[in-house]
Amino acid sequence: MSLKEEIEKTMRIKGKGIGAAVQTHFHYIQERKGEEGVKKVQERLKELGYSVDFEKIKATERVPLSLSYMVVLAAREVFDWEDKDIFDMGNNAPKYSFIIKMIMKYFLSTKKAFQETPKYWRKHYDVGELEAHQFSEEKKYMISRLRHQCPPTICTFYGGYFLRIAQYVIKSDKVSIEETKCINKGDPYHEFVTKWE
């Protein structure tokens, strides 16, 4: 599927998210590829009929969720990024959010932070549902389920994002995540299993 086709499909995704999400994408691009990289992504989107000036986007305003997704998709094409790059982009996104860092460090337990994550999904997005499905301190794993249609590339992004949130609250240097179920593969939800040692 071409980027144009993928973005056209993405534009059909309903819902809005906070502008800060789009800002973090551009901050990551800027950090890795400089101002020139940001311009390349903006130019590529403009070629496809979507003009995006991230400096005019306010962190707290609600913007179409598809806008956030198309920036990631365009960056993937422009820089020829692989899944590991998209995962890293997702993993770095919370680092740019002072609010998320403070909130996650505020929780005294991993379990409490895990139980609260669905509330923070709802504060960021007005579509989809994040479920804190299962948690075991003893076996050192937790399972999150996301009921939301998104492009396959964004599944990879979310994997990195959810891993970073876990890394903020789990007292371990060895934390991993795997998407074990995916809506894009016919499952009823995306399932992310986080484990630690």
Beta strands, then each sheet from edge to edge (+ up, - down):
strand 1: 16-18
strand 2: 62-64
strand 3: 129-136
strand 4: 141-147
strand 5: 175-181
strand 6: 190-196
sheet 1: 1+ 2-
sheet 2: 3+ 4- 6+ 5-
end
